[in-house]
């Protein structure tokens, strides 16, 4: 994030429907057993409206035994997953960011077809995995449109926890004339046409060095489909909670000029800085050995580490949403997902259960009192609510760590986060994120945490 109102490299995509949602927002009901959201919001008419988000994930041993496997197998245990059993073959991969060509053994798993409860204008995949040195993975998505035709197999990410084997990367220039992939988001090109993605499959390809017994282990794979109404403003929610979580505070600004090869240094590190705050809230810590590469004169070296290991070499930034969630899940006992929430009521539900959130928003300086900057795309963490219902955020776009804790006016903050359209500083209509957030939470949530996650459509 830049303090200036500058164009973002990410195309923040406007959502599909041209009508705005009216009325106040009530708590969402729990998700179904398949992990898709069936809860809704209640408008001024009192009728329940469907939640405009469907979040499905494969996480259990029985999940991994469904679908179609070619060289993979499910493994049971405290954290079930998918591994290479016997490679399906060997292939060459030329890394576009290093020019290096190497041979890799591979195996694949393709999910069953998931029919979206919400025919979608956008879809974002996310995954949690362990990729030891000598391994990596690729996630693809193939959708079916409402006209009965299919998308191609779109690459949603090529990923490894480290950067010694491949450079983790999104893939540009993917489209079929009906939809396109923008970094980490599949989007219907013309939502006003009524075309939607009604179902999808995910394909996971696991790679390892030939002749070894190495394997990635994938614990979680899923996608979030959404059809959020086009809107410049959103209905106001009523405050229901006064609570603050104690979350570490880190400033991205103290890292200006450090490691410019990772998105020009700390000035743009809002996403990894926010991720590191929440990871450490859950007890995640890096070892001295892991941090040994960082200049010892730099404060908070873990923020530099987060920037390096969330960096997308194609996007040329640290703000790839699924890459941040996957980074969080490299810490023992953590899961990470990308989703959309529908209101501050959803955030209150999570905070009440002890789960902070990382939210994405864009705004002009005058739209968020006390921020002191405008942005075309910025991540911050929501850690609580005041007695008046205002938002307590750890905002990494602060001069130092002590200044990170901010209190933002509820109505202003709610609108800049949930809207899908806005006017930029030049008066041009541009898009907003429509409630995008990252959620990091324990691999084995407590019953209260599980209930709160289900209430916002995540299992």
C-alpha positions in Angstrom: 0.0 0.0 0.0 1.2 3.5 -0.8 0.2 6.4 1.2 -0.6 8.2 -2.0 -3.8 7.5 -4.0 -1.9 5.6 -6.8 -3.2 3.0 -9.2 -2.8 -0.5 -7.8 -1.1 -3.3 -9.8 -4.0 -5.5 -8.8 -7.2 -4.9 -10.7 -9.7 -4.6 -7.9 -12.6 -6.1 -9.7 -16.1 -4.7 -9.4 -18.8 -7.2 -8.5 -21.7 -8.2 -10.7 -25.2 -7.2 -9.8 -26.4 -3.6 -10.5 -28.8 -3.3 -7.6 -27.7 -2.4 -4.1 -28.6 -4.4 -1.0 -31.1 -2.6 1.2 -31.8 -2.8 4.8 -29.8 -3.6 8.0 -27.7 -6.7 8.4 -28.4 -9.5 10.9 -26.1 -12.4 11.9 -25.6 -15.1 9.4 -26.8 -18.6 10.1 -24.5 -21.6 10.2 -23.0 -23.2 7.2 -24.1 -26.6 5.9 -22.1 -29.7 6.5 -20.4 -29.3 3.1 -18.9 -26.0 4.1 -21.0 -23.8 1.8 -22.7 -20.8 3.3 -26.5 -20.9 3.6 -26.9 -18.1 6.0 -28.3 -14.8 5.0 -29.0 -11.2 5.9 -32.3 -9.6 6.7 -33.4 -6.5 4.9 -36.0 -3.9 5.9 -38.7 -6.1 4.5 -37.8 -8.8 7.1 -37.2 -11.4 4.4 -34.0 -13.4 4.6 -31.7 -12.8 1.7 -29.1 -15.4 0.6 -25.5 -14.8 1.6 -23.8 -13.8 -1.7 -20.7 -16.0 -0.9 -20.1 -19.7 -1.1 -17.0 -21.1 0.5 -16.2 -24.8 0.0 -13.1 -26.6 1.3 -11.8 -30.1 1.2 -10.1 -30.8 4.5 -11.0 -34.2 6.0 -9.8 -37.8 5.2 -13.2 -38.6 3.7 -12.9 -35.4 1.5 -9.5 -36.4 0.2 -10.9 -39.9 -0.7 -13.5 -38.3 -3.0 -12.7 -36.9 -6.5 -10.2 -38.4 -8.9 -6.7 -39.3 -7.9 -3.8 -40.1 -10.3 -0.8 -40.9 -8.2 -2.0 -39.3 -4.9 -3.4 -40.8 -1.8 -5.2 -39.5 1.3 -3.5 -39.7 4.7 -5.4 -39.9 8.0 -4.3 -38.5 11.3 -4.8 -35.3 13.5 -4.5 -33.2 10.3 -5.6 -35.3 7.3 -4.1 -34.5 3.9 -3.1 -35.5 0.4 0.4 -36.7 -0.6 2.2 -38.3 -3.6 1.8 -42.1 -3.5 3.3 -43.1 -6.8 4.0 -40.4 -9.5 1.8 -40.3 -12.5 4.7 -39.2 -14.7 7.6 -36.8 -15.1 7.4 -33.4 -16.8 9.7 -30.4 -17.4 8.9 -27.0 -16.0 10.7 -23.8 -17.1 10.5 -21.2 -14.4 9.6 -17.9 -16.1 11.3 -15.9 -13.4 14.7 -17.7 -13.4 14.8 -19.3 -16.9 15.7 -22.6 -15.3 14.3 -25.8 -16.7 14.1 -28.9 -14.5 12.3 -32.3 -14.5 9.7 -33.0 -11.9 7.7 -36.1 -10.9 4.1 -35.3 -10.4 0.7 -36.6 -9.2 -2.7 -35.1 -9.4 -6.0 -34.9 -7.5 -9.2 -33.5 -9.0 -12.1 -32.6 -6.8 -15.7 -33.6 -7.3 -17.8 -31.0 -9.0 -19.0 -28.4 -6.5 -22.2 -26.6 -7.4 -22.2 -23.1 -6.0 -25.1 -22.1 -3.8 -24.4 -18.6 -5.2 -23.8 -18.5 -9.0 -20.7 -16.4 -9.0 -19.1 -13.5 -10.8 -15.8 -14.1 -9.0 -13.9 -17.1 -7.5 -10.7 -17.2 -5.4 -9.0 -20.5 -4.5 -6.9 -21.0 -1.4 -4.9 -23.8 0.0 -2.8 -24.9 3.1 0.2 -27.2 2.6 3.6 -28.3 3.6 6.1 -28.2 0.8 9.6 -29.4 1.9 12.6 -28.4 -0.2 12.4 -30.2 -3.5 8.6 -30.0 -3.8 5.9 -27.6 -4.9 2.3 -27.5 -6.1 -0.1 -26.1 -8.6 -3.8 -25.3 -8.1 -6.1 -25.0 -11.1 -9.9 -24.3 -11.3 -12.3 -25.2 -14.1 -15.8 -23.7 -13.9 -19.0 -24.3 -15.7 -21.0 -21.2 -16.8 -24.7 -20.7 -16.5 -24.9 -21.1 -20.3 -23.7 -24.7 -20.0 -20.1 -24.1 -21.4 -16.9 -24.6 -19.4 -13.9 -22.4 -18.7 -10.4 -23.7 -19.4 -8.4 -25.1 -16.6 -7.2 -21.8 -15.1 -3.9 -21.8 -13.1 -4.8 -20.1 -9.7 -1.2 -20.4 -8.4 2.1 -22.2 -8.5 3.3 -22.3 -5.0 6.1 -23.4 -2.6 6.7 -22.3 0.9 10.4 -21.6 0.0 12.0 -20.0 -3.0 14.9 -22.2 -3.7 13.2 -24.7 -6.1 10.7 -22.5 -8.0 9.6 -18.9 -7.7 6.0 -18.9 -6.4 3.9 -17.2 -9.0 0.5 -16.3 -10.4 -0.1 -16.6 -14.1 -1.1 -13.7 -16.3 -3.0 -13.6 -19.7 -5.6 -16.3 -18.9 -9.0 -15.9 -20.4 -11.6 -17.4 -22.8 -13.6 -14.3 -23.8 -16.1 -14.9 -21.0 -13.9 -14.7 -17.9 -10.3 -13.8 -17.0 -7.9 -14.5 -14.2 -6.5 -11.3 -12.5 -3.6 -12.5 -10.3 -5.6 -14.6 -7.8 -9.2 -13.9 -8.9 -11.2 -15.5 -11.6 -13.8 -12.9 -12.8 -16.6 -13.0 -15.3 -15.7 -10.3 -17.9 -19.3 -8.9 -18.3 -21.3 -9.5 -15.1 -24.1 -7.3 -16.5 -24.7 -9.9 -19.2 -26.1 -12.2 -16.5 -23.4 -14.9 -17.1 -22.3 -16.6 -14.0 -20.1 -19.5 -12.9 -22.5 -22.1 -11.4 -20.1 -24.9 -10.5 -16.4 -25.7 -10.5 -13.7 -28.4 -10.0 -10.3 -27.9 -8.5 -7.2 -29.7 -9.7 -4.2 -30.1 -7.5 -0.8 -31.2 -9.0 1.9 -32.1 -6.6 5.6 -32.1 -7.8 8.8 -33.5 -6.4 12.4 -34.0 -7.5 12.7 -37.2 -9.6 14.0 -40.3 -7.8 13.1 -39.1 -4.3 10.4 -40.0 -1.8 9.7 -36.3 -1.1 6.1 -35.1 -1.2 4.1 -32.0 -0.5 1.2 -32.5 2.0 -1.9 -30.6 1.4 -4.3 -30.1 4.3 -6.8 -27.8 2.9 -8.0 -26.9 -0.6 -11.0 -24.8 -1.5 -12.5 -21.9 -3.3 -14.7 -18.9 -2.5 -17.3 -18.0 -5.1 -19.2 -14.7 -4.8 -21.8 -12.5 -6.4 -21.7 -9.3 -4.3 -24.1 -6.6 -5.5 -22.7 -3.5 -7.1 -22.9 -0.7 -4.5 -21.3 2.6 -3.6 -22.7 2.5 -0.1 -23.8 -0.4 2.2 -26.5 -0.7 4.9 -25.4 0.3 8.3 -25.2 -2.5 11.0 -26.0 -2.0 14.6 -23.1 -2.4 17.2 -23.4 -5.7 19.2 -20.0 -6.2 20.8 -17.4 -4.3 22.8 -14.2 -6.3 22.9 -10.5 -6.0 22.0 -8.1 -8.8 21.2 -4.4 -8.4 22.2 -2.6 -8.6 18.9 1.1 -7.7 18.2 1.6 -4.4 16.5 3.9 -4.0 13.5 4.5 -1.1 11.2 5.3 -1.6 7.5 6.6 1.9 7.3 9.7 1.2 9.4 10.8 -1.1 6.7 10.9 1.5 3.9 13.8 0.8 1.6 14.5 -2.7 3.0 14.8 -5.5 0.5 13.4 -3.5 -2.5 13.5 -6.7 -4.6 10.3 -7.7 -2.7 7.8 -5.0 -4.0 10.1 -2.0 -3.4 10.4 -2.6 0.4 8.2 -1.9 3.4 6.1 0.9 1.9 4.1 -1.8 0.1 4.1 -4.5 2.7 0.7 -4.1 4.3 -0.4 -7.6 3.5 2.6 -9.6 4.9 2.8 -7.2 7.9 -0.8 -7.8 8.7 -0.3 -11.5 8.2 2.6 -11.6 10.6 0.6 -9.8 13.3 -2.2 -12.4 13.2 0.2 -15.3 13.0 2.0 -14.2 16.1 -1.4 -13.6 17.9 -1.9 -17.4 17.4 1.5 -18.1 18.8 3.4 -18.6 15.5 7.1 -17.7 15.8 10.1 -17.9 13.5 13.4 -19.3 14.6 16.8 -17.5 14.7 17.8 -19.9 11.9 14.9 -18.9 9.7 15.6 -15.2 10.2 19.4 -15.5 9.8 19.2 -14.1 6.2 17.8 -10.8 7.4 20.1 -7.8 8.1 20.6 -7.9 11.9 20.3 -4.1 12.0 16.7 -4.3 10.9 13.9 -4.2 13.5 11.2 -6.8 13.4 13.0 -9.1 11.0 9.9 -11.4 10.9 8.1 -8.8 8.8 10.9 -8.9 6.2 10.6 -12.7 6.3 6.9 -12.5 5.7 7.4 -10.2 2.7 9.9 -12.6 1.1 7.8 -15.7 1.6 4.5 -14.2 0.4 6.0 -12.5 -2.7 4.4 -13.3 -6.0 7.1 -13.1 -8.7 4.6 -12.4 -11.5 2.4 -9.9 -9.7 5.6 -8.4 -8.4 4.1 -7.9 -5.0 3.3 -9.4 -1.6 -0.4 -8.9 -1.8 -1.5 -12.1 -3.5 -4.4 -13.1 -1.2 -4.0 -16.9 -1.3 -0.3 -16.7 -1.0 -0.7 -14.9 2.3 -3.2 -17.5 3.6 -0.8 -20.3 2.5 2.1 -18.6 4.3 0.1 -18.4 7.5 -0.6 -22.2 7.3 3.2 -22.9 7.2 3.1 -22.2 10.9 2.3 -25.2 13.1 -1.3 -25.6 13.9 -2.7 -22.8 11.7 -5.1 -22.7 8.9 -5.7 -19.8 6.5 -8.5 -19.0 4.1 -9.6 -16.2 1.8 -13.3 -15.3 1.9 -15.7 -12.4 1.9 -17.8 -11.3 4.8 -21.2 -9.5 4.6 -21.1 -7.0 7.5 -19.4 -5.8 10.6 -21.8 -8.2 12.4 -19.8 -11.0 10.9 -16.6 -9.5 12.2 -18.2 -9.1 15.6 -19.1 -12.8 15.6 -15.5 -13.7 14.9 -14.0 -11.3 17.4 -16.3 -12.6 20.1 -14.8 -16.0 19.5 -11.3 -14.7 19.6 -10.6 -14.7 15.9 -9.2 -11.4 14.4 -9.4 -10.8 10.7 -7.3 -9.2 7.9 -9.4 -7.0 5.7 -8.9 -5.4 2.3 -10.2 -1.9 1.5 -9.6 1.2 -0.7 -10.5 4.8 0.0 -9.6 8.5 -0.4 -8.0 10.1 2.6 -11.1 12.1 3.5 -13.2 9.0 3.6 -11.6 7.5 6.7 -11.1 9.9 9.5 -7.8 9.6 11.2 -6.1 7.4 8.6 -4.0 10.2 7.2 -3.7 8.6 3.7 -5.6 7.4 0.7 -5.1 4.1 -1.0 -6.1 2.1 -4.0 -5.7 -1.1 -2.0 -4.6 -1.8 1.6 -4.7 -4.5 4.2 -5.2 -4.0 7.9 -6.2 -6.2 10.8 -9.5 -5.8 12.8 -8.9 -6.7 16.4 -12.0 -5.4 18.2 -14.7 -2.9 18.7 -15.2 0.0 21.2 -18.2 0.4 23.4 -19.6 2.7 20.7 -19.1 0.1 18.1 -16.2 1.7 16.3 -13.6 -0.5 14.7 -10.3 -1.1 16.5 -7.7 -1.9 13.9 -4.0 -2.6 13.8 -3.1 -0.6 10.7 0.4 -1.3 9.4 0.4 2.0 7.5 1.6 3.8 10.6 4.9 5.6 11.4 6.0 3.1 14.0 4.8 0.1 16.0 3.3 2.3 18.8 1.1 4.1 16.3 -0.3 0.9 14.7 -3.4 0.6 16.9 -6.1 2.8 15.5 -9.8 3.4 16.2 -11.9 4.1 13.0 -15.5 5.4 12.8 -17.7 2.4 12.4 -19.9 3.8 9.6 -16.9 5.1 7.5 -15.0 1.9 7.9 -17.9 -0.4 7.2 -18.6 1.4 3.9 -15.0 1.5 2.5 -14.6 -2.2 3.2 -17.9 -3.6 1.9 -18.6 -1.4 -1.1 -17.8 -2.7 -4.6 -17.6 0.7 -6.3 -16.2 4.1 -5.3 -14.9 7.4 -6.8 -11.1 7.8 -6.7 -9.3 11.1 -6.2 -9.7 12.0 -9.9 -13.5 11.4 -9.8 -13.3 8.2 -11.8 -15.5 5.3 -10.8 -13.3 2.4 -9.7 -13.9 -0.8 -7.8 -13.7 -1.8 -4.2 -13.1 -5.2 -2.6 -16.6 -6.1 -1.5 -15.7 -7.4 2.0 -12.6 -9.5 1.1 -10.7 -10.8 4.1 -8.1 -13.4 5.2 -9.0 -15.5 8.2 -6.3 -17.4 10.1 -7.4 -19.8 12.8 -6.3 -23.0 14.6 -6.2 -26.3 12.7 -8.2 -27.7 15.5 -10.7 -24.8 16.5 -12.5 -24.8 19.8 -16.2 -25.5 19.6 -16.9 -21.7 20.0 -14.4 -20.9 17.2 -15.9 -23.6 15.0 -19.4 -22.2 15.5 -18.3 -18.6 14.8 -16.5 -19.7 11.6 -19.6 -21.7 10.4 -21.7 -18.6 11.1 -19.7 -16.7 8.5 -19.6 -19.5 6.0 -16.2 -21.1 6.7 -15.5 -24.6 8.0 
